[in-house]
Amino acid sequence: MKISKRRELIKYGLETEGFVDSIEKIIKHNKISFYLDITFTTFDGVKFIVRVDYGFSASMLRTGSKVKIIYNKQVPSEIVLVSKSGIIFEYLLFLFGLNTLILFI
């Protein structure tokens, strides 16, 4: 998800809590990526499981961890993991021209 889309979600999306259902480590072309399956329920009562690219380290999270997310009310499968440090990291990456970070807890 591009930075502009994440910013739009942060500004206009709905914040709720979710849980880490699973963590998958994938090694591809000598690069490690972690994918999280996040389960959450919308304010309309609909349950979603969404897979997000968490980047190169998931050491701070475990299966069952509670996470804050912001989701798009029109397309609830569009989510952002939220934390203060994540917003700072996103800004720094924006300055360096990178746009692949999912905000994380």
VMD Tcl script that builds the backbone (N, CA, C; Angstrom):
set m [mol new atoms 315]
animate dup $m
set s [atomselect $m all]
$s set {name element resname resid chain x y z} {
  {N N MET 1 A 0.846 -1.178 0.000}
  {CA C MET 1 A 0.000 0.000 0.000}
  {C C MET 1 A 0.889 1.239 0.000}
  {N N LYS 2 A 0.571 2.179 -0.860}
  {CA C LYS 2 A 1.371 3.385 -0.976}
  {C C LYS 2 A 1.150 4.306 0.223}
  {N N ILE 3 A 2.133 5.150 0.465}
  {CA C ILE 3 A 2.079 6.069 1.604}
  {C C ILE 3 A 0.842 6.952 1.533}
  {N N SER 4 A 0.501 7.452 0.359}
  {CA C SER 4 A -0.666 8.337 0.239}
  {C C SER 4 A -1.946 7.608 0.650}
  {N N LYS 5 A -2.058 6.334 0.268}
  {CA C LYS 5 A -3.240 5.547 0.648}
  {C C LYS 5 A -3.269 5.307 2.151}
  {N N ARG 6 A -2.097 4.998 2.744}
  {CA C ARG 6 A -2.037 4.803 4.199}
  {C C ARG 6 A -2.431 6.076 4.932}
  {N N ARG 7 A -1.943 7.210 4.460}
  {CA C ARG 7 A -2.290 8.485 5.108}
  {C C ARG 7 A -3.783 8.756 5.026}
  {N N GLU 8 A -4.371 8.447 3.887}
  {CA C GLU 8 A -5.810 8.614 3.728}
  {C C GLU 8 A -6.562 7.717 4.710}
  {N N LEU 9 A -6.115 6.461 4.849}
  {CA C LEU 9 A -6.745 5.552 5.809}
  {C C LEU 9 A -6.600 6.054 7.232}
  {N N ILE 10 A -5.419 6.531 7.567}
  {CA C ILE 10 A -5.186 7.040 8.928}
  {C C ILE 10 A -6.105 8.223 9.213}
  {N N LYS 11 A -6.316 9.061 8.210}
  {CA C LYS 11 A -7.142 10.254 8.382}
  {C C LYS 11 A -8.637 9.931 8.421}
  {N N TYR 12 A -9.103 9.046 7.530}
  {CA C TYR 12 A -10.538 8.821 7.370}
  {C C TYR 12 A -11.019 7.434 7.788}
  {N N GLY 13 A -10.101 6.520 8.086}
  {CA C GLY 13 A -10.499 5.158 8.426}
  {C C GLY 13 A -11.032 5.027 9.840}
  {N N LEU 14 A -11.461 3.819 10.158}
  {CA C LEU 14 A -11.999 3.510 11.485}
  {C C LEU 14 A -10.977 2.687 12.263}
  {N N GLU 15 A -10.726 3.086 13.504}
  {CA C GLU 15 A -9.742 2.381 14.333}
  {C C GLU 15 A -10.436 1.331 15.197}
  {N N THR 16 A -9.811 0.164 15.264}
  {CA C THR 16 A -10.311 -0.914 16.107}
  {C C THR 16 A -9.140 -1.794 16.519}
  {N N GLU 17 A -9.429 -2.819 17.295}
  {CA C GLU 17 A -8.397 -3.774 17.687}
  {C C GLU 17 A -8.537 -5.041 16.871}
  {N N GLY 18 A -7.390 -5.652 16.629}
  {CA C GLY 18 A -7.371 -6.935 15.954}
  {C C GLY 18 A -6.404 -7.849 16.671}
  {N N PHE 19 A -6.269 -9.060 16.176}
  {CA C PHE 19 A -5.370 -10.042 16.766}
  {C C PHE 19 A -4.537 -10.697 15.678}
  {N N VAL 20 A -3.297 -11.005 16.020}
  {CA C VAL 20 A -2.425 -11.716 15.089}
  {C C VAL 20 A -2.836 -13.176 15.099}
  {N N ASP 21 A -3.366 -13.634 13.986}
  {CA C ASP 21 A -3.805 -15.023 13.836}
  {C C ASP 21 A -2.629 -15.945 13.547}
  {N N SER 22 A -1.738 -15.483 12.676}
  {CA C SER 22 A -0.564 -16.279 12.329}
  {C C SER 22 A 0.530 -15.366 11.795}
  {N N ILE 23 A 1.755 -15.878 11.870}
  {CA C ILE 23 A 2.924 -15.178 11.353}
  {C C ILE 23 A 3.649 -16.152 10.433}
  {N N GLU 24 A 3.901 -15.711 9.203}
  {CA C GLU 24 A 4.597 -16.560 8.248}
  {C C GLU 24 A 5.879 -15.868 7.800}
  {N N LYS 25 A 6.974 -16.596 7.902}
  {CA C LYS 25 A 8.273 -16.092 7.460}
  {C C LYS 25 A 8.545 -16.657 6.069}
  {N N ILE 26 A 8.815 -15.769 5.117}
  {CA C ILE 26 A 9.081 -16.196 3.749}
  {C C ILE 26 A 10.449 -15.674 3.328}
  {N N ILE 27 A 11.259 -16.570 2.792}
  {CA C ILE 27 A 12.568 -16.193 2.267}
  {C C ILE 27 A 12.497 -16.310 0.754}
  {N N LYS 28 A 12.741 -15.194 0.067}
  {CA C LYS 28 A 12.649 -15.157 -1.386}
  {C C LYS 28 A 13.792 -14.297 -1.913}
  {N N HIS 29 A 14.594 -14.871 -2.776}
  {CA C HIS 29 A 15.754 -14.163 -3.337}
  {C C HIS 29 A 16.662 -13.625 -2.229}
  {N N ASN 30 A 16.910 -14.465 -1.226}
  {CA C ASN 30 A 17.758 -14.127 -0.078}
  {C C ASN 30 A 17.243 -12.963 0.756}
  {N N LYS 31 A 15.960 -12.657 0.667}
  {CA C LYS 31 A 15.346 -11.611 1.483}
  {C C LYS 31 A 14.276 -12.248 2.358}
  {N N ILE 32 A 14.244 -11.840 3.605}
  {CA C ILE 32 A 13.261 -12.360 4.550}
  {C C ILE 32 A 12.112 -11.367 4.678}
  {N N SER 33 A 10.893 -11.868 4.598}
  {CA C SER 33 A 9.688 -11.066 4.821}
  {C C SER 33 A 8.787 -11.811 5.788}
  {N N PHE 34 A 8.057 -11.065 6.584}
  {CA C PHE 34 A 7.078 -11.643 7.497}
  {C C PHE 34 A 5.689 -11.178 7.083}
  {N N TYR 35 A 4.772 -12.133 7.039}
  {CA C TYR 35 A 3.388 -11.836 6.712}
  {C C TYR 35 A 2.531 -12.194 7.921}
  {N N LEU 36 A 1.641 -11.280 8.275}
  {CA C LEU 36 A 0.752 -11.484 9.410}
  {C C LEU 36 A -0.673 -11.653 8.910}
  {N N ASP 37 A -1.381 -12.614 9.470}
  {CA C ASP 37 A -2.812 -12.721 9.255}
  {C C ASP 37 A -3.470 -12.059 10.460}
  {N N ILE 38 A -4.180 -10.966 10.212}
  {CA C ILE 38 A -4.814 -10.185 11.270}
  {C C ILE 38 A -6.314 -10.429 11.234}
  {N N THR 39 A -6.898 -10.786 12.378}
  {CA C THR 39 A -8.335 -10.972 12.504}
  {C C THR 39 A -8.909 -9.775 13.246}
  {N N PHE 40 A -9.988 -9.213 12.706}
  {CA C PHE 40 A -10.671 -8.112 13.394}
  {C C PHE 40 A -12.139 -8.122 13.002}
  {N N THR 41 A -12.939 -7.447 13.789}
  {CA C THR 41 A -14.359 -7.323 13.516}
  {C C THR 41 A -14.669 -5.853 13.274}
  {N N THR 42 A -15.366 -5.568 12.174}
  {CA C THR 42 A -15.731 -4.192 11.855}
  {C C THR 42 A -16.808 -3.715 12.832}
  {N N PHE 43 A -17.058 -2.412 12.806}
  {CA C PHE 43 A -18.108 -1.869 13.665}
  {C C PHE 43 A -19.488 -2.330 13.225}
  {N N ASP 44 A -19.585 -2.875 12.009}
  {CA C ASP 44 A -20.842 -3.451 11.516}
  {C C ASP 44 A -21.009 -4.901 11.972}
  {N N GLY 45 A -19.995 -5.448 12.678}
  {CA C GLY 45 A -20.074 -6.814 13.179}
  {C C GLY 45 A -19.578 -7.879 12.221}
  {N N VAL 46 A -18.918 -7.474 11.133}
  {CA C VAL 46 A -18.412 -8.440 10.150}
  {C C VAL 46 A -16.960 -8.772 10.493}
  {N N LYS 47 A -16.653 -10.071 10.542}
  {CA C LYS 47 A -15.303 -10.525 10.879}
  {C C LYS 47 A -14.464 -10.649 9.619}
  {N N PHE 48 A -13.226 -10.144 9.689}
  {CA C PHE 48 A -12.294 -10.208 8.565}
  {C C PHE 48 A -10.975 -10.820 9.019}
  {N N ILE 49 A -10.331 -11.519 8.099}
  {CA C ILE 49 A -8.946 -11.953 8.268}
  {C C ILE 49 A -8.186 -11.376 7.083}
  {N N VAL 50 A -7.180 -10.540 7.374}
  {CA C VAL 50 A -6.442 -9.847 6.328}
  {C C VAL 50 A -4.961 -10.155 6.484}
  {N N ARG 51 A -4.302 -10.467 5.375}
  {CA C ARG 51 A -2.854 -10.726 5.372}
  {C C ARG 51 A -2.125 -9.428 5.046}
  {N N VAL 52 A -1.148 -9.070 5.888}
  {CA C VAL 52 A -0.354 -7.862 5.652}
  {C C VAL 52 A 1.130 -8.213 5.650}
  {N N ASP 53 A 1.871 -7.498 4.845}
  {CA C ASP 53 A 3.325 -7.631 4.801}
  {C C ASP 53 A 3.875 -6.798 5.951}
  {N N TYR 54 A 4.514 -7.455 6.896}
  {CA C TYR 54 A 5.011 -6.777 8.089}
  {C C TYR 54 A 6.459 -6.344 7.949}
  {N N GLY 55 A 7.094 -6.681 6.856}
  {CA C GLY 55 A 8.477 -6.269 6.659}
  {C C GLY 55 A 9.456 -7.358 7.037}
  {N N PHE 56 A 10.617 -6.939 7.502}
  {CA C PHE 56 A 11.722 -7.878 7.703}
  {C C PHE 56 A 11.872 -8.384 9.133}
  {N N SER 57 A 11.047 -7.938 10.076}
  {CA C SER 57 A 11.163 -8.421 11.448}
  {C C SER 57 A 9.813 -8.419 12.147}
  {N N ALA 58 A 9.479 -9.551 12.715}
  {CA C ALA 58 A 8.224 -9.651 13.470}
  {C C ALA 58 A 8.507 -10.064 14.905}
  {N N SER 59 A 9.703 -9.758 15.389}
  {CA C SER 59 A 10.119 -10.233 16.707}
  {C C SER 59 A 9.282 -9.654 17.846}
  {N N MET 60 A 8.620 -8.519 17.611}
  {CA C MET 60 A 7.832 -7.898 18.672}
  {C C MET 60 A 6.439 -8.497 18.800}
  {N N LEU 61 A 6.047 -9.326 17.837}
  {CA C LEU 61 A 4.698 -9.878 17.840}
  {C C LEU 61 A 4.705 -11.390 17.962}
  {N N ARG 62 A 3.642 -11.909 18.516}
  {CA C ARG 62 A 3.423 -13.350 18.636}
  {C C ARG 62 A 1.999 -13.638 18.181}
  {N N THR 63 A 1.739 -14.879 17.834}
  {CA C THR 63 A 0.373 -15.281 17.529}
  {C C THR 63 A -0.493 -14.991 18.748}
  {N N GLY 64 A -1.615 -14.342 18.528}
  {CA C GLY 64 A -2.502 -13.957 19.619}
  {C C GLY 64 A -2.279 -12.538 20.114}
  {N N SER 65 A -1.209 -11.880 19.655}
  {CA C SER 65 A -0.949 -10.495 20.071}
  {C C SER 65 A -2.092 -9.587 19.634}
  {N N LYS 66 A -2.435 -8.630 20.503}
  {CA C LYS 66 A -3.451 -7.636 20.180}
  {C C LYS 66 A -2.767 -6.487 19.439}
  {N N VAL 67 A -3.382 -6.015 18.358}
  {CA C VAL 67 A -2.831 -4.912 17.572}
  {C C VAL 67 A -3.924 -3.886 17.295}
  {N N LYS 68 A -3.518 -2.626 17.174}
  {CA C LYS 68 A -4.443 -1.579 16.755}
  {C C LYS 68 A -4.365 -1.482 15.246}
  {N N ILE 69 A -5.532 -1.380 14.629}
  {CA C ILE 69 A -5.572 -1.223 13.174}
  {C C ILE 69 A -6.523 -0.092 12.818}
  {N N ILE 70 A -6.352 0.417 11.619}
  {CA C ILE 70 A -7.317 1.328 11.013}
  {C C ILE 70 A -7.736 0.671 9.706}
  {N N TYR 71 A -9.051 0.604 9.484}
  {CA C TYR 71 A -9.528 -0.029 8.257}
  {C C TYR 71 A -10.412 0.930 7.470}
  {N N ASN 72 A -10.509 0.647 6.184}
  {CA C ASN 72 A -11.332 1.420 5.270}
  {C C ASN 72 A -12.773 0.929 5.411}
  {N N LYS 73 A -13.700 1.829 5.748}
  {CA C LYS 73 A -15.088 1.425 5.949}
  {C C LYS 73 A -15.709 0.836 4.677}
  {N N GLN 74 A -15.329 1.379 3.492}
  {CA C GLN 74 A -15.886 0.880 2.240}
  {C C GLN 74 A -15.221 -0.430 1.798}
  {N N VAL 75 A -13.936 -0.598 2.114}
  {CA C VAL 75 A -13.184 -1.802 1.742}
  {C C VAL 75 A -12.429 -2.267 2.995}
  {N N PRO 76 A -13.104 -2.974 3.907}
  {CA C PRO 76 A -12.497 -3.336 5.188}
  {C C PRO 76 A -11.231 -4.184 5.089}
  {N N SER 77 A -10.980 -4.791 3.944}
  {CA C SER 77 A -9.742 -5.562 3.809}
  {C C SER 77 A -8.520 -4.654 3.658}
  {N N GLU 78 A -8.724 -3.359 3.479}
  {CA C GLU 78 A -7.624 -2.396 3.451}
  {C C GLU 78 A -7.383 -1.918 4.875}
  {N N ILE 79 A -6.257 -2.365 5.444}
  {CA C ILE 79 A -5.958 -2.003 6.829}
  {C C ILE 79 A -4.532 -1.467 6.954}
  {N N VAL 80 A -4.334 -0.748 8.051}
  {CA C VAL 80 A -3.010 -0.280 8.433}
  {C C VAL 80 A -2.813 -0.652 9.892}
  {N N LEU 81 A -1.672 -1.247 10.203}
  {CA C LEU 81 A -1.312 -1.485 11.593}
  {C C LEU 81 A -0.763 -0.173 12.135}
  {N N VAL 82 A -1.156 0.205 13.343}
  {CA C VAL 82 A -0.848 1.539 13.852}
  {C C VAL 82 A -0.002 1.485 15.114}
  {N N SER 83 A 0.976 2.387 15.158}
  {CA C SER 83 A 1.723 2.658 16.388}
  {C C SER 83 A 2.414 3.995 16.228}
  {N N LYS 84 A 2.812 4.582 17.333}
  {CA C LYS 84 A 3.549 5.850 17.269}
  {C C LYS 84 A 4.851 5.665 16.519}
  {N N SER 85 A 5.570 4.597 16.815}
  {CA C SER 85 A 6.852 4.369 16.137}
  {C C SER 85 A 6.641 4.119 14.658}
  {N N GLY 86 A 5.538 3.480 14.292}
  {CA C GLY 86 A 5.258 3.226 12.892}
  {C C GLY 86 A 5.059 4.505 12.103}
  {N N ILE 87 A 4.384 5.471 12.696}
  {CA C ILE 87 A 4.172 6.745 12.019}
  {C C ILE 87 A 5.499 7.460 11.821}
  {N N ILE 88 A 6.372 7.413 12.817}
  {CA C ILE 88 A 7.699 8.014 12.694}
  {C C ILE 88 A 8.488 7.313 11.596}
  {N N PHE 89 A 8.477 5.967 11.580}
  {CA C PHE 89 A 9.187 5.219 10.547}
  {C C PHE 89 A 8.651 5.554 9.160}
  {N N GLU 90 A 7.334 5.658 9.027}
  {CA C GLU 90 A 6.765 5.975 7.722}
  {C C GLU 90 A 7.268 7.328 7.241}
  {N N TYR 91 A 7.304 8.314 8.124}
  {CA C TYR 91 A 7.779 9.631 7.739}
  {C C TYR 91 A 9.235 9.575 7.290}
  {N N LEU 92 A 10.069 8.839 8.041}
  {CA C LEU 92 A 11.475 8.721 7.672}
  {C C LEU 92 A 11.636 8.023 6.325}
  {N N LEU 93 A 10.866 6.960 6.097}
  {CA C LEU 93 A 10.944 6.269 4.815}
  {C C LEU 93 A 10.455 7.153 3.675}
  {N N PHE 94 A 9.450 7.961 3.956}
  {CA C PHE 94 A 8.972 8.894 2.945}
  {C C PHE 94 A 10.090 9.849 2.540}
  {N N LEU 95 A 10.836 10.327 3.532}
  {CA C LEU 95 A 11.951 11.222 3.242}
  {C C LEU 95 A 12.997 10.546 2.365}
  {N N PHE 96 A 13.180 9.250 2.541}
  {CA C PHE 96 A 14.168 8.507 1.757}
  {C C PHE 96 A 13.571 7.898 0.488}
  {N N GLY 97 A 12.294 8.160 0.219}
  {CA C GLY 97 A 11.688 7.715 -1.023}
  {C C GLY 97 A 11.224 6.275 -1.031}
  {N N LEU 98 A 11.133 5.636 0.124}
  {CA C LEU 98 A 10.646 4.260 0.183}
  {C C LEU 98 A 9.168 4.288 0.536}
  {N N ASN 99 A 8.400 3.336 0.020}
  {CA C ASN 99 A 6.962 3.368 0.305}
  {C C ASN 99 A 6.380 1.985 0.525}
  {N N THR 100 A 7.119 1.084 1.184}
  {CA C THR 100 A 6.599 -0.263 1.338}
  {C C THR 100 A 6.347 -0.663 2.788}
  {N N LEU 101 A 6.449 0.255 3.713}
  {CA C LEU 101 A 6.296 -0.086 5.123}
  {C C LEU 101 A 4.835 -0.108 5.532}
  {N N ILE 102 A 4.409 -1.158 6.231}
  {CA C ILE 102 A 3.119 -1.197 6.874}
  {C C ILE 102 A 3.354 -0.715 8.304}
  {N N LEU 103 A 2.522 0.230 8.732}
  {CA C LEU 103 A 2.675 0.712 10.103}
  {C C LEU 103 A 2.469 -0.440 11.059}
  {N N PHE 104 A 3.285 -0.457 12.121}
  {CA C PHE 104 A 3.225 -1.612 13.010}
  {C C PHE 104 A 3.291 -1.210 14.464}
  {N N ILE 105 A 2.925 -2.161 15.271}
  {CA C ILE 105 A 2.948 -1.970 16.726}
  {C C ILE 105 A 4.253 -2.458 17.271}
}
mol reanalyze $m
mol bondsrecalc $m
mol representation Tube
mol addrep $m
